[in-house]
Amino acid sequence: MKTVMKLALGASLLMGASMASAAPADGKIYIVGEALSYTYSLDEAQALLARPDAPSVFTGTIYLTGDKEFKFMDYTEWGGNEYGVATDAAVSGKVALVSGSNDEGYNKLKVAESGNYYMVIDTDNLTAEITKSVYQETEIKYCSLFLVGSATAGGWSVDDGTPLYQEVETPYVYTNTNTALTATDGASFKITTALKGGGSFDAKYFYFRDADNSGKISTDNTDDRQWSVSENGDYKVSVNTVADTISIEKASGDSTGINSVATGAESASAPVYYNLSGNRVNNPTSGIYIEVSGGKARKVAIN
């Protein structure tokens, strides 16, 4: 029998608590503290994302260590707006968020038990809800992932990375159902796990295309392997960090397969072929394939 632990952060503010502030303009808030595996590393701070239809409500699931402190921040810089609670006791029942800066004006939050927690933070109304996730099989490390590269709308600006949103019941799956991707001039992308750290382009903050299977993600940065698509358009992109898989489908529902970016020996040698599921085919027979040659990918028909 699963134990569900719920923290509903309600509307009543204690006297002297801060008034609600405007939502961060970039659609993200960040979580840091001793309760997180990365503690106070802003390079690794995870972003809770706002949905386009609710720009002041941020959601995300992550593993929290019980009886350890954490807080929320508008930006990954010290001295900005931060969120906590009025009491220094472990949170339970209805409480109110208050805001401050540099650890002043509020107390940090705690949860009583270690586990994966689903969080809903409303920065306009200074309310939140923190619930023990139904999923506890593995520790969730990321609240969101971001696509970065010349194939994306934000290009190589990590701060403008295209977000992948966490699924609530399966928080190890990250999806964006309307991702604009371009195939122009060999455009490509990879995946960052943290925005501030990803801005350094240190490989430890990225997932790369697996060397043997374009439908898999990998932390091996050999040749900086990336993904591309064969046609411009809107795509559904989904990443599963438990199975280490990625799927890329045209938003219309037509599968396009996953194109790999040729690097090193691939660029200088004979064409390499992949089926429309993104799997490499050494001896293609008749059918439709993705051909990678000279650093470019295209869809071809083999008779």
FIKE-966126 format. One record per residue: y, x, z of N, C-alpha, C in turn. Coordinates in Angstrom, 1 decimal, always signed. Example, Ala and Ser with C-alpha at 12.3 -4.5 7.8 and 13.67 -1.06 7.14 Angstrom:
2
nyy nxx nzz cayy caxx cazz cyy cxx czz
-5.7 +13.2 +7.8 -4.5 +12.3 +7.8 -3.3 +13.2 +7.8
-2.2 +12.8 +7.1 -1.1 +13.7 +7.1 +0.0 +12.9 +7.9
! end
This chain:
303
nyy nxx nzz cayy caxx cazz cyy cxx czz
-1.2 +0.8 +0.0 +0.0 +0.0 +0.0 +1.2 +0.9 +0.0
+2.1 +0.7 -1.0 +3.3 +1.5 -1.1 +4.3 +1.1 -0.1
+5.0 +2.1 +0.5 +6.1 +1.9 +1.4 +7.4 +2.0 +0.6
+8.2 +0.9 +0.7 +9.4 +0.9 +0.0 +10.6 +1.0 +1.0
+11.4 +2.0 +0.8 +12.5 +2.3 +1.8 +13.7 +2.1 +1.0
+14.6 +1.2 +1.5 +15.8 +0.8 +0.7 +17.0 +1.0 +1.5
+18.0 +1.6 +0.9 +19.3 +1.8 +1.5 +20.3 +1.0 +0.7
+20.9 +0.0 +1.2 +21.9 -0.8 +0.5 +23.2 -0.5 +1.0
+24.0 +0.2 +0.2 +25.3 +0.6 +0.7 +26.3 -0.5 +0.4
+26.8 -1.2 +1.4 +27.5 -2.5 +1.2 +29.0 -2.4 +1.0
+29.6 -3.5 +1.1 +31.0 -3.6 +0.8 +31.9 -3.3 +2.0
+31.5 -3.4 +3.2 +32.4 -3.3 +4.3 +32.6 -1.8 +4.6
+33.9 -1.5 +4.6 +34.3 -0.1 +4.9 +34.8 +0.0 +6.4
+34.5 +1.1 +7.0 +35.0 +1.3 +8.4 +36.5 +1.6 +8.3
+37.3 +1.3 +9.3 +38.7 +1.6 +9.3 +38.9 +3.1 +9.1
+39.9 +3.4 +8.2 +40.2 +4.7 +7.8 +39.4 +5.3 +6.7
+38.4 +4.6 +6.1 +37.7 +5.0 +5.0 +38.5 +5.0 +3.8
+38.2 +5.9 +2.8 +39.0 +6.0 +1.6 +38.9 +4.8 +0.7
+40.0 +4.5 +0.0 +39.9 +3.4 -1.0 +39.2 +3.9 -2.2
+38.7 +2.9 -3.0 +37.9 +3.3 -4.2 +38.8 +4.0 -5.2
+38.2 +5.0 -5.9 +38.9 +5.7 -6.9 +38.3 +5.4 -8.3
+39.0 +5.8 -9.3 +38.6 +5.5 -10.7 +37.3 +6.3 -11.0
+36.5 +5.7 -11.8 +35.2 +6.3 -12.2 +35.5 +7.6 -13.0
+34.7 +8.6 -12.9 +34.9 +9.9 -13.7 +34.9 +9.5 -15.1
+35.8 +10.1 -15.9 +36.0 +9.8 -17.3 +34.9 +10.1 -18.2
+34.0 +11.1 -17.7 +32.9 +11.6 -18.6 +31.6 +10.9 -18.4
+31.6 +9.8 -17.6 +30.4 +9.0 -17.5 +29.3 +9.7 -16.6
+29.6 +10.6 -15.8 +28.7 +11.3 -14.9 +29.2 +11.5 -13.5
+28.3 +11.5 -12.5 +28.6 +12.1 -11.2 +27.4 +13.0 -10.9
+27.6 +13.9 -10.0 +26.6 +14.9 -9.7 +26.2 +14.9 -8.2
+24.9 +15.3 -8.0 +24.4 +15.3 -6.6 +24.0 +16.7 -6.3
+24.4 +17.2 -5.1 +24.1 +18.5 -4.5 +23.8 +18.4 -3.1
+23.2 +19.4 -2.5 +23.0 +19.5 -1.0 +21.6 +20.1 -0.7
+21.4 +20.3 +0.6 +20.2 +20.9 +1.1 +19.0 +20.0 +0.8
+19.2 +18.7 +0.5 +18.0 +17.8 +0.2 +17.5 +18.1 -1.2
+18.2 +18.8 -2.0 +17.8 +19.1 -3.4 +17.1 +20.4 -3.5
+16.3 +20.6 -4.5 +15.6 +21.9 -4.7 +16.6 +23.0 -5.0
+17.7 +22.7 -5.7 +18.7 +23.7 -6.0 +19.8 +23.8 -5.0
+19.7 +23.0 -3.9 +20.7 +23.0 -2.9 +22.2 +22.8 -3.4
+23.1 +23.8 -3.3 +24.5 +23.6 -3.7 +24.8 +24.4 -5.0
+23.8 +24.7 -5.8 +24.1 +25.4 -7.0 +24.7 +24.4 -8.0
+25.9 +24.6 -8.3 +26.6 +23.7 -9.3 +26.1 +23.9 -10.7
+25.5 +25.1 -11.0 +24.9 +25.3 -12.3 +23.7 +24.4 -12.5
+23.0 +24.1 -11.5 +21.8 +23.2 -11.6 +22.0 +21.8 -11.2
+23.3 +21.5 -10.8 +23.5 +20.1 -10.3 +23.2 +19.0 -11.3
+22.4 +18.0 -10.8 +22.0 +17.0 -11.7 +23.0 +15.9 -11.8
+23.1 +15.3 -13.1 +24.0 +14.3 -13.4 +23.4 +12.9 -13.4
+24.0 +12.0 -12.5 +23.6 +10.6 -12.6 +24.5 +10.0 -13.7
+23.9 +9.2 -14.6 +24.7 +8.7 -15.7 +25.1 +7.2 -15.6
+26.3 +6.9 -16.2 +26.8 +5.6 -16.3 +26.4 +5.0 -17.6
+26.0 +3.7 -17.6 +25.7 +3.1 -18.9 +27.0 +2.6 -19.5
+27.1 +2.6 -20.9 +28.3 +2.2 -21.5 +28.9 +0.9 -21.1
+28.1 -0.1 -20.7 +28.6 -1.4 -20.3 +29.0 -1.4 -18.8
+28.8 -0.4 -18.1 +29.1 -0.3 -16.6 +29.6 +1.1 -16.3
+30.8 +1.5 -16.7 +31.3 +2.9 -16.6 +31.5 +3.4 -15.2
+31.5 +2.5 -14.2 +31.7 +3.0 -12.8 +30.4 +3.0 -12.0
+29.3 +2.6 -12.7 +28.0 +2.5 -12.0 +27.0 +3.6 -12.5
+26.6 +4.4 -11.6 +25.8 +5.6 -12.0 +24.4 +5.5 -11.4
+23.4 +5.8 -12.2 +22.0 +5.7 -11.8 +21.2 +7.0 -12.0
+20.2 +7.2 -11.2 +19.3 +8.3 -11.4 +18.3 +8.4 -10.4
+17.1 +9.1 -10.7 +16.1 +9.3 -9.7 +15.8 +10.8 -9.5
+15.7 +11.2 -8.3 +15.4 +12.6 -8.0 +14.7 +12.8 -6.7
+14.0 +13.9 -6.5 +13.3 +14.2 -5.3 +14.3 +14.6 -4.2
+14.3 +14.0 -3.0 +15.1 +14.3 -1.9 +14.2 +14.7 -0.7
+14.6 +15.8 +0.0 +13.9 +16.2 +1.2 +14.4 +15.4 +2.4
+13.5 +14.9 +3.2 +13.9 +14.1 +4.3 +14.7 +14.8 +5.3
+15.7 +14.2 +5.9 +16.5 +14.7 +7.0 +17.3 +16.0 +6.6
+17.6 +16.1 +5.3 +18.4 +17.1 +4.7 +19.7 +16.5 +4.1
+20.8 +17.1 +4.1 +22.1 +16.5 +3.7 +22.2 +16.6 +2.2
+23.0 +15.6 +1.6 +23.4 +15.7 +0.2 +24.7 +14.9 +0.1
+25.3 +15.1 -1.0 +26.6 +14.4 -1.4 +26.7 +14.2 -2.9
+27.6 +13.4 -3.3 +27.9 +13.1 -4.7 +29.3 +13.7 -5.0
+29.5 +14.2 -6.3 +30.7 +14.8 -6.7 +31.1 +14.3 -8.1
+32.4 +14.1 -8.3 +32.9 +13.6 -9.6 +32.7 +14.7 -10.7
+32.8 +16.0 -10.3 +32.7 +17.1 -11.3 +31.9 +18.2 -10.7
+31.5 +19.2 -11.5 +30.8 +20.4 -11.1 +31.8 +21.5 -10.8
+32.8 +21.2 -10.0 +33.8 +22.1 -9.5 +34.1 +21.8 -8.1
+34.3 +22.8 -7.2 +34.7 +22.5 -5.8 +36.1 +22.1 -5.7
+36.4 +21.2 -4.7 +37.8 +20.8 -4.5 +38.1 +19.4 -5.1
+37.1 +18.8 -5.9 +37.4 +17.5 -6.5 +37.0 +16.4 -5.5
+36.9 +15.2 -6.1 +36.5 +14.0 -5.3 +35.0 +14.0 -5.0
+34.7 +13.8 -3.7 +33.3 +13.7 -3.3 +33.0 +12.4 -2.5
+31.7 +12.1 -2.4 +31.3 +10.8 -1.8 +30.2 +11.1 -0.7
+30.4 +10.4 +0.4 +29.4 +10.5 +1.5 +29.5 +9.2 +2.3
+29.2 +9.2 +3.6 +29.2 +8.1 +4.4 +30.1 +8.3 +5.7
+30.4 +7.3 +6.4 +31.2 +7.4 +7.6 +30.4 +7.9 +8.8
+29.1 +7.7 +8.9 +28.3 +8.1 +10.0 +27.5 +9.3 +9.7
+27.2 +10.1 +10.7 +26.4 +11.3 +10.5 +24.9 +11.1 +10.8
+24.5 +9.8 +11.0 +23.1 +9.5 +11.2 +22.4 +9.4 +9.8
+21.1 +9.4 +9.8 +20.4 +9.2 +8.6 +20.6 +7.8 +8.1
+20.8 +7.7 +6.8 +21.2 +6.4 +6.3 +20.0 +5.4 +6.3
+20.4 +4.2 +6.7 +19.4 +3.1 +6.7 +20.2 +1.8 +6.8
+19.7 +0.7 +6.2 +20.4 -0.5 +6.2 +21.7 -0.5 +5.4
+22.6 -1.3 +5.8 +23.9 -1.4 +5.0 +24.9 -0.5 +5.6
+25.4 +0.4 +4.8 +26.5 +1.3 +5.1 +27.5 +1.3 +4.0
+28.6 +2.1 +4.1 +29.6 +2.2 +3.1 +29.8 +3.6 +2.7
+30.0 +3.8 +1.4 +30.4 +5.1 +0.9 +31.9 +5.3 +1.2
+32.3 +6.5 +1.5 +33.7 +6.9 +1.6 +33.9 +8.2 +0.8
+35.1 +8.4 +0.4 +35.3 +9.6 -0.4 +36.2 +10.6 +0.3
+36.1 +11.8 -0.1 +36.9 +12.9 +0.4 +36.9 +14.1 -0.5
+37.1 +15.3 +0.1 +37.1 +16.5 -0.7 +36.8 +17.7 +0.2
+36.1 +18.7 -0.4 +35.8 +19.9 +0.4 +35.1 +19.6 +1.7
+34.2 +18.6 +1.7 +33.4 +18.2 +2.9 +34.2 +17.6 +4.0
+35.4 +17.2 +3.7 +36.3 +16.5 +4.6 +36.5 +15.0 +4.3
+36.6 +14.2 +5.3 +36.9 +12.8 +5.1 +35.7 +11.9 +5.1
+34.5 +12.5 +5.2 +33.2 +11.8 +5.2 +32.1 +12.6 +5.8
+31.0 +12.1 +6.0 +29.8 +12.8 +6.4 +28.8 +12.8 +5.2
+28.0 +13.8 +5.1 +27.0 +13.8 +4.0 +25.9 +12.8 +4.3
+25.2 +12.4 +3.3 +24.1 +11.4 +3.4 +22.8 +12.2 +3.7
+21.8 +11.4 +4.3 +20.4 +11.9 +4.5 +19.5 +10.7 +4.2
+18.3 +11.0 +3.9 +17.2 +10.0 +3.9 +16.2 +10.4 +4.9
+15.5 +9.5 +5.5 +14.5 +9.8 +6.6 +13.3 +10.4 +6.1
+12.8 +10.1 +4.9 +11.5 +10.6 +4.4 +11.7 +11.3 +3.1
+10.9 +12.3 +2.9 +10.9 +13.1 +1.6 +10.3 +12.2 +0.5
+10.8 +12.3 -0.7 +10.2 +11.5 -1.8 +11.2 +11.4 -3.0
+10.7 +10.8 -4.0 +11.6 +10.5 -5.2 +12.4 +9.2 -4.8
+13.7 +9.3 -5.1 +14.6 +8.2 -4.8 +15.4 +7.7 -6.0
+15.5 +6.4 -6.2 +16.3 +5.8 -7.2 +17.6 +5.5 -6.6
+18.7 +5.9 -7.3 +20.1 +5.8 -6.7 +21.0 +5.0 -7.7
+21.7 +4.1 -7.1 +22.7 +3.3 -7.9 +24.1 +3.5 -7.1
+25.0 +4.2 -7.7 +26.3 +4.5 -7.1 +27.4 +3.8 -7.8
+28.2 +3.0 -7.2 +29.3 +2.3 -7.8 +30.6 +3.0 -7.2
+31.3 +3.8 -8.0 +32.5 +4.5 -7.5 +33.7 +3.7 -7.5
+33.8 +2.5 -8.2 +34.9 +1.6 -8.1 +34.9 +0.9 -6.8
+33.8 +0.4 -6.4 +33.7 -0.4 -5.2 +33.2 +0.3 -4.0
+32.9 +1.6 -4.2 +32.4 +2.5 -3.1 +31.1 +1.8 -2.5
+30.2 +1.4 -3.3 +28.9 +0.9 -2.9 +27.8 +1.6 -3.6
+26.6 +1.6 -2.9 +25.5 +2.2 -3.5 +24.2 +1.6 -3.0
+23.1 +1.9 -3.7 +21.8 +1.5 -3.3 +20.8 +2.6 -3.6
+20.1 +3.1 -2.5 +19.2 +4.2 -2.7 +17.8 +3.7 -2.2
+16.9 +3.7 -3.1 +15.6 +3.1 -2.9 +14.5 +4.1 -3.2
+13.5 +4.1 -2.3 +12.3 +5.0 -2.6 +11.6 +4.5 -3.9
+11.5 +5.4 -4.8 +11.0 +5.1 -6.1 +9.5 +4.6 -6.0
+9.1 +3.7 -6.9 +7.7 +3.3 -7.0 +6.9 +4.5 -7.5
+7.5 +5.5 -8.2 +6.8 +6.6 -8.7 +6.9 +7.8 -7.8
+5.7 +8.3 -7.2 +5.7 +9.4 -6.3 +4.7 +10.4 -6.7
+4.1 +10.4 -7.8 +3.0 +11.3 -8.2 +3.4 +12.7 -8.3
+4.6 +12.9 -8.9 +5.1 +14.3 -9.1 +6.6 +14.3 -8.6
+7.1 +15.4 -8.2 +8.5 +15.5 -7.8 +9.4 +15.5 -9.0
+10.4 +14.6 -9.0 +11.3 +14.4 -10.1 +12.4 +15.4 -9.9
+12.7 +16.3 -10.9 +13.7 +17.3 -10.8 +15.0 +17.0 -11.5
+14.9 +16.1 -12.5 +16.1 +15.9 -13.4 +16.5 +14.4 -13.4
+17.8 +14.2 -13.2 +18.3 +12.8 -13.3 +18.6 +12.4 -14.7
+18.7 +13.4 -15.6 +19.1 +13.2 -17.0 +18.8 +14.4 -17.8
+18.7 +14.3 -19.1 +18.6 +15.4 -20.0 +19.7 +15.2 -21.1
+20.0 +16.3 -21.8 +21.0 +16.2 -22.8 +20.6 +17.0 -24.1
+20.8 +16.4 -25.3 +20.6 +17.0 -26.5 +21.8 +17.8 -26.9
+21.6 +19.1 -27.3 +22.8 +20.0 -27.6 +22.4 +20.7 -28.9
+23.4 +20.7 -29.9 +23.2 +21.4 -31.1 +24.0 +20.8 -32.3
+23.9 +21.5 -33.4 +24.7 +21.1 -34.6 +24.2 +19.8 -35.2
+23.0 +19.3 -34.8 +22.5 +18.1 -35.3 +23.1 +16.9 -34.5
+23.7 +17.1 -33.4 +24.2 +16.1 -32.5 +25.7 +15.8 -32.6
+26.2 +14.7 -32.1 +27.6 +14.3 -32.3 +28.5 +15.3 -31.5
+28.0 +15.9 -30.4 +28.8 +16.8 -29.6 +28.7 +18.3 -30.1
+27.9 +18.6 -31.1 +27.7 +19.9 -31.6 +27.2 +20.8 -30.5
+27.7 +22.1 -30.5 +27.2 +23.0 -29.5 +28.0 +23.0 -28.2
+28.9 +22.0 -28.0 +29.6 +21.8 -26.8 +28.6 +21.2 -25.8
+28.1 +21.9 -24.8 +27.2 +21.4 -23.8 +27.8 +20.2 -23.0
+29.1 +20.3 -22.7 +29.7 +19.3 -22.0 +29.7 +17.9 -22.7
+29.6 +18.0 -24.1 +29.5 +16.8 -24.9 +28.1 +16.5 -25.4
+27.1 +17.0 -24.6 +25.7 +16.8 -25.0 +25.4 +15.3 -25.0
+24.4 +15.0 -25.9 +24.0 +13.6 -26.0 +23.0 +13.2 -24.9
+23.4 +12.3 -24.0 +22.5 +12.0 -22.9 +21.2 +11.3 -23.2
+20.2 +11.7 -22.5 +18.9 +10.9 -22.5 +18.8 +10.3 -21.1
+18.6 +9.0 -21.1 +18.6 +8.2 -19.8 +17.3 +8.1 -19.2
+17.2 +8.2 -17.9 +15.9 +8.1 -17.2 +15.4 +6.7 -17.2
+14.1 +6.5 -17.3 +13.5 +5.2 -17.1 +13.3 +5.0 -15.6
+13.5 +3.8 -15.2 +13.5 +3.5 -13.8 +12.1 +3.6 -13.2
+11.1 +3.0 -13.8 +9.7 +3.0 -13.3 +8.9 +4.2 -13.6
+9.3 +4.9 -14.7 +8.7 +6.2 -15.1 +9.8 +7.2 -15.2
+10.3 +7.7 -14.1 +11.5 +8.5 -14.1 +11.3 +9.9 -14.7
+10.1 +10.2 -15.2 +9.9 +11.5 -15.9 +10.0 +11.3 -17.4
+10.4 +10.1 -17.8 +10.7 +9.7 -19.3 +12.2 +9.5 -19.4
+12.8 +10.2 -20.4 +14.2 +10.2 -20.7 +14.4 +9.8 -22.1
+15.2 +8.7 -22.3 +15.3 +8.1 -23.7 +16.8 +7.8 -24.0
+17.1 +7.9 -25.3 +18.3 +7.4 -25.9 +17.9 +6.6 -27.1
+18.1 +5.3 -27.2 +17.6 +4.5 -28.3 +18.6 +4.5 -29.5
+19.8 +5.1 -29.4 +20.7 +5.1 -30.4 +21.4 +6.5 -30.6
+20.6 +7.5 -30.9 +21.1 +8.9 -31.0 +21.5 +9.2 -32.4
+22.8 +9.5 -32.6 +23.2 +9.9 -33.9 +22.8 +11.4 -34.2
+22.0 +11.6 -35.2 +21.6 +13.0 -35.6 +21.9 +13.2 -37.1
+22.2 +14.4 -37.4 +22.5 +14.8 -38.8 +21.5 +15.8 -39.3
+21.2 +15.8 -40.6 +20.3 +16.7 -41.2 +21.1 +17.7 -42.1
+22.4 +17.7 -42.0 +23.2 +18.5 -42.9 +23.1 +20.0 -42.6
+22.9 +20.8 -43.7 +23.0 +22.2 -43.6 +22.1 +22.8 -42.5
+20.9 +22.3 -42.4 +19.9 +22.9 -41.5 +20.3 +22.7 -40.0
+21.0 +21.6 -39.7 +21.4 +21.3 -38.4 +20.2 +21.1 -37.5
+20.4 +21.5 -36.2 +19.3 +21.5 -35.2 +19.8 +21.2 -33.8
+18.8 +21.0 -32.9 +19.2 +20.8 -31.5 +18.1 +21.2 -30.6
+18.5 +21.5 -29.3 +17.5 +21.7 -28.2 +18.0 +20.9 -27.0
+17.3 +21.0 -25.9 +17.5 +20.1 -24.7 +17.9 +20.9 -23.5
+19.0 +20.5 -22.9 +19.4 +21.2 -21.6 +19.1 +20.3 -20.5
+18.8 +20.9 -19.3 +18.4 +20.2 -18.1 +19.6 +20.1 -17.1
+20.7 +20.9 -17.4 +21.8 +20.9 -16.4 +23.0 +21.3 -17.2
+24.1 +20.5 -17.1 +25.3 +20.7 -17.9 +26.0 +22.0 -17.6
+26.4 +22.3 -16.4 +27.2 +23.5 -16.1 +26.4 +24.7 -16.4
+25.1 +24.8 -15.9 +24.3 +26.0 -16.2 +24.0 +26.1 -17.7
+23.8 +24.9 -18.4 +23.5 +24.9 -19.8 +24.7 +25.5 -20.6
+25.9 +25.4 -20.1 +27.1 +25.9 -20.8 +27.0 +27.4 -20.9
+26.2 +28.1 -20.1 +26.1 +29.5 -20.3 +25.0 +29.9 -21.3
+24.3 +28.9 -21.8 +23.2 +29.1 -22.8 +22.1 +30.0 -22.3
+22.0 +30.1 -21.0 +20.9 +30.8 -20.4 +19.6 +30.0 -20.7
+18.6 +30.6 -21.2 +17.3 +29.9 -21.6 +16.7 +29.1 -20.4
+16.9 +29.5 -19.2 +16.3 +28.8 -18.1 +16.8 +27.3 -17.9
+17.9 +27.0 -18.6 +18.4 +25.6 -18.5 +18.0 +24.8 -19.7
+17.1 +25.2 -20.5 +16.8 +24.5 -21.8 +15.3 +24.3 -22.0
+15.0 +23.2 -22.7 +13.7 +23.0 -23.3 +13.8 +23.4 -24.8
+12.7 +24.0 -25.3 +12.6 +24.4 -26.7 +11.4 +23.7 -27.4
+11.4 +23.8 -28.7 +10.3 +23.3 -29.5 +9.1 +24.2 -29.2
+7.9 +23.6 -28.9 +6.7 +24.3 -28.7 +6.3 +25.1 -30.0
+5.8 +26.2 -29.8 +5.4 +27.1 -31.0 +4.4 +26.5 -31.9
+3.5 +25.7 -31.3 +2.3 +25.2 -32.1 +2.4 +23.7 -32.4
+3.3 +23.0 -31.7 +3.4 +21.5 -31.9 +4.8 +21.0 -31.7
+5.4 +20.5 -32.8 +6.8 +20.1 -32.7 +6.9 +18.8 -31.9
+5.8 +18.2 -31.5 +5.9 +17.0 -30.7 +5.8 +17.4 -29.2
+5.9 +18.7 -28.9 +5.8 +19.1 -27.5 +7.1 +19.9 -27.2
+7.5 +19.8 -25.9 +8.6 +20.6 -25.4 +8.1 +21.8 -24.7
+8.8 +22.9 -24.6 +8.4 +24.1 -24.0 +9.5 +24.8 -23.3
+9.3 +25.6 -22.3 +10.3 +26.5 -21.7 +10.3 +27.9 -22.2
+9.4 +28.1 -23.2 +9.3 +29.4 -23.9 +10.4 +29.5 -24.9
+11.3 +30.4 -24.7 +12.5 +30.5 -25.6 +12.3 +31.5 -26.7
+11.1 +31.9 -27.0 +10.9 +32.8 -28.1 +11.4 +32.3 -29.4
+12.3 +33.0 -30.1 +12.9 +32.6 -31.4 +13.8 +31.4 -31.3
+14.1 +31.0 -30.0 +15.1 +29.9 -29.9 +14.7 +28.7 -30.7
+13.4 +28.3 -30.7 +12.9 +27.2 -31.5 +13.5 +25.9 -31.2
+14.0 +25.2 -32.2 +14.7 +23.9 -32.1 +14.1 +22.8 -33.0
+14.7 +21.6 -32.9 +14.2 +20.5 -33.7 +15.3 +20.1 -34.7
+14.9 +19.5 -35.8 +15.8 +19.0 -36.8 +15.2 +17.7 -37.3
+16.0 +16.9 -38.0 +15.5 +15.7 -38.7 +15.7 +15.8 -40.2
+15.0 +15.1 -41.0 +15.1 +15.2 -42.4 +16.2 +14.3 -43.0
+16.7 +13.3 -42.3 +17.7 +12.4 -42.8 +18.8 +12.1 -41.7
+20.0 +12.0 -42.2 +21.1 +11.5 -41.3 +20.8 +10.1 -40.8
+21.2 +9.8 -39.5 +21.0 +8.5 -39.1 +20.9 +8.4 -37.6
+20.7 +7.1 -37.1 +20.5 +6.9 -35.7 +19.0 +6.9 -35.3
+18.7 +7.6 -34.2 +17.3 +7.8 -33.8 +17.1 +7.4 -32.4
+15.8 +7.0 -32.1 +15.4 +6.9 -30.7 +14.7 +8.2 -30.4
+15.2 +8.9 -29.4 +14.7 +10.1 -28.9 +14.1 +9.9 -27.5
+12.9 +10.3 -27.2 +12.3 +10.1 -25.9 +11.6 +11.4 -25.5
+11.8 +11.9 -24.3 +11.2 +13.1 -23.8 +10.4 +12.7 -22.5
+9.2 +13.2 -22.4 +8.3 +13.0 -21.2 +8.1 +14.4 -20.6
+8.6 +14.6 -19.4 +8.5 +15.9 -18.8 +7.2 +16.1 -18.0
+6.4 +15.1 -17.9 +5.1 +15.3 -17.3 +4.1 +15.7 -18.4
+4.1 +15.0 -19.5 +3.2 +15.3 -20.6 +3.8 +16.4 -21.5
+5.1 +16.8 -21.3 +5.8 +17.8 -22.1 +5.8 +17.4 -23.6
+6.1 +16.1 -23.8 +6.2 +15.6 -25.2 +7.6 +15.1 -25.6
+7.8 +15.1 -26.9 +9.1 +14.5 -27.4 +8.7 +13.7 -28.6
+9.4 +12.5 -28.8 +9.3 +11.7 -30.0 +10.6 +11.4 -30.5
+10.7 +11.4 -31.9 +12.0 +11.2 -32.6 +11.7 +10.2 -33.7
+12.3 +9.0 -33.6 +12.0 +7.9 -34.6 +13.3 +7.4 -35.0
+13.4 +7.0 -36.3 +14.6 +6.3 -36.8 +14.8 +5.0 -36.0
+16.0 +4.7 -35.7 +16.3 +3.5 -34.9 +15.8 +2.3 -35.5
+15.5 +2.2 -36.8 +15.0 +1.1 -37.5 +13.5 +0.9 -37.1
+12.9 +1.9 -36.5 +11.5 +1.8 -36.1 +10.6 +2.6 -37.1
+11.2 +3.1 -38.2 +10.4 +3.9 -39.1 +10.3 +5.3 -38.6
+9.0 +5.8 -38.4 +8.8 +7.2 -37.9 +9.2 +8.2 -39.0
+10.0 +9.2 -38.6 +10.4 +10.3 -39.5 +9.7 +11.6 -39.2
+8.9 +11.6 -38.1 +8.3 +12.8 -37.7 +9.4 +13.7 -37.0
+8.9 +14.9 -36.6 +9.8 +15.8 -35.9 +9.8 +17.1 -36.8
+11.0 +17.5 -37.3 +11.1 +18.7 -38.1 +11.3 +19.9 -37.2
+10.7 +21.0 -37.5 +10.9 +22.2 -36.8 +11.9 +23.1 -37.5
+12.6 +23.9 -36.8 +13.6 +24.8 -37.4 +12.8 +26.1 -37.6
+12.8 +26.6 -38.8 +12.1 +27.8 -39.2 +12.8 +29.0 -38.6
+12.1 +29.9 -37.9 +12.7 +31.1 -37.4 +11.8 +32.3 -37.7
+12.4 +33.4 -37.7 +11.6 +34.7 -37.9 +10.7 +34.6 -39.1
+9.4 +34.8 -38.9 +8.5 +34.9 -40.0 +8.4 +33.7 -40.8
+8.6 +32.5 -40.2 +8.6 +31.3 -41.0 +9.6 +31.3 -42.1
+10.8 +31.8 -41.8 +11.9 +31.8 -42.8 +11.6 +32.6 -44.0
+10.8 +33.7 -43.8 +10.6 +34.7 -44.9 +9.3 +34.5 -45.6
+8.4 +33.6 -45.1 +7.1 +33.5 -45.7 +7.0 +32.2 -46.5
+5.7 +31.9 -46.8 +5.4 +30.7 -47.6 +5.8 +29.4 -46.8
+6.0 +28.3 -47.4 +6.4 +27.1 -46.7 +5.3 +26.7 -45.7
+5.8 +26.1 -44.6 +5.0 +25.5 -43.6 +5.1 +24.0 -43.6
+4.0 +23.3 -43.4 +4.0 +21.9 -43.5 +3.6 +21.2 -42.2
+4.2 +20.1 -41.9 +4.0 +19.2 -40.7 +3.8 +17.8 -41.2
+2.8 +17.1 -40.5 +2.7 +15.7 -40.8 +3.8 +14.9 -40.2
+3.9 +13.6 -40.4 +5.0 +12.8 -39.9 +4.9 +12.5 -38.4
+3.9 +13.0 -37.8 +3.8 +13.0 -36.3 +4.3 +14.3 -35.7
+4.7 +15.2 -36.6 +5.2 +16.5 -36.1 +4.2 +17.6 -35.9
+2.9 +17.3 -36.3 +1.9 +18.3 -36.1 +1.7 +19.2 -37.3
+1.6 +20.5 -37.1 +1.5 +21.5 -38.2 +0.1 +21.2 -39.0
+0.2 +21.3 -40.3 -0.9 +21.1 -41.2 -1.1 +22.4 -42.0
-2.2 +23.1 -41.8 -2.4 +24.4 -42.5 -2.8 +24.2 -44.0
-3.6 +23.1 -44.3 -4.0 +22.9 -45.6 -3.8 +21.4 -46.0
-2.5 +21.1 -46.3 -2.2 +19.7 -46.6 -2.9 +19.2 -47.8
-3.4 +18.0 -47.7 -4.0 +17.3 -48.9 -2.9 +16.3 -49.3
-3.3 +15.3 -50.1 -2.3 +14.3 -50.6 -1.7 +13.5 -49.5
-0.4 +13.3 -49.6 +0.4 +12.5 -48.6 +1.8 +13.0 -48.5
+2.5 +12.5 -47.5 +3.9 +12.8 -47.2 +3.9 +13.8 -46.0
+4.7 +14.9 -46.2 +4.8 +15.9 -45.2 +6.2 +16.4 -45.1
+6.5 +17.1 -44.0 +7.7 +17.8 -43.8 +7.5 +19.3 -44.2
+8.2 +19.8 -45.2 +8.1 +21.2 -45.6 +9.2 +22.0 -45.0
+8.9 +23.1 -44.3 +9.9 +24.0 -43.8 +9.8 +25.3 -44.6
+10.9 +25.7 -45.2 +10.9 +26.9 -46.0 +12.3 +27.4 -46.1
+12.5 +28.7 -45.9 +13.8 +29.3 -46.0 +14.8 +28.8 -45.0
+14.3 +28.4 -43.9 +15.2 +27.9 -42.8 +15.6 +26.5 -42.9
+15.0 +25.8 -43.9 +15.4 +24.4 -44.2 +14.2 +23.5 -44.2
+14.4 +22.2 -43.8 +13.3 +21.3 -43.7 +13.6 +20.1 -44.7
+12.5 +19.6 -45.4 +12.7 +18.5 -46.2 +11.4 +17.7 -46.3
+11.5 +16.4 -46.6 +10.3 +15.6 -46.8 +9.8 +15.7 -48.2
+8.5 +15.9 -48.3 +7.9 +16.1 -49.7 +6.6 +15.3 -49.8
+6.3 +14.9 -51.0 +5.0 +14.2 -51.3 +4.1 +15.2 -52.0
+2.9 +15.3 -51.5 +1.9 +16.2 -52.2 +0.8 +15.3 -52.7
+0.5 +15.5 -54.0 -0.5 +14.6 -54.7 -1.8 +15.4 -54.8
! end
